[in-house]
């Protein structure tokens, strides 16, 4: 990789890390499609290797506001969702799955715009965790279901809980990739190239959190969720 490519990658990762550090999620959505245009080897393992330390940093920074009870229910739902997702990948058309899930997220965003905010109850969290595990396994986009459930929460609670949830999911994904032989020395080197951008983006995100916490968390969550769904649908249709 040339010096100019490395500078571009660092800038892209810094921008995406700043978005996730401030908004709570969205890094993989923003950076993965662009990085794969530079080098297809960046996805999935190197991107996940970059997401993991970022989620840990955000979880540590906002840890005092973590919704521990809600997190436990979401993780409980994620495990069977991931198992079913793996079975679906083996049995069903990836194209049909991606289109269906993209449309489902768009429908959830539309419902959120015209109905009262969803409360993070036990049932909602287990259901969102299940959907997140299923979507994450089948399409690599698992953030919107959990984000939509927590959209009415205060910014620090939203960021801390989602960061801890995503850290758990990233660790599981890396373990599965390692078992599948998709996490070796090459992927580790590419992941390490992304860490400076992660550090820069995380540091830049702190001032931005104050802006988003002033009533902007919910609009940002709905916007990123809708964008992820549109990108997923567009990827399958083009």
Secondary structure, 3 states (H helix, E strand, C coil): CCHHHHHHHHHHHHHHHHHHHHHCCCHHHHHHHHHHHHCHHHCCHHHHHHHHHHHHHHHHHCHHHCCHHHHHHHHHHHHHHHHHHHHHHHHCCHHHHHHHHHHHHHHHHHHHHHCCCCCCCHHHHHHHHHHHHHHHHHHCCCHHHHHHHCCCCCHHHHHHHHHHHHHHHHHHHHHHHHHCCCCCHHHHHHHHHHHHHHHHHHHHHHHHHHHHCCCCHHHHHHHHHHHHHHHHHHHHHC
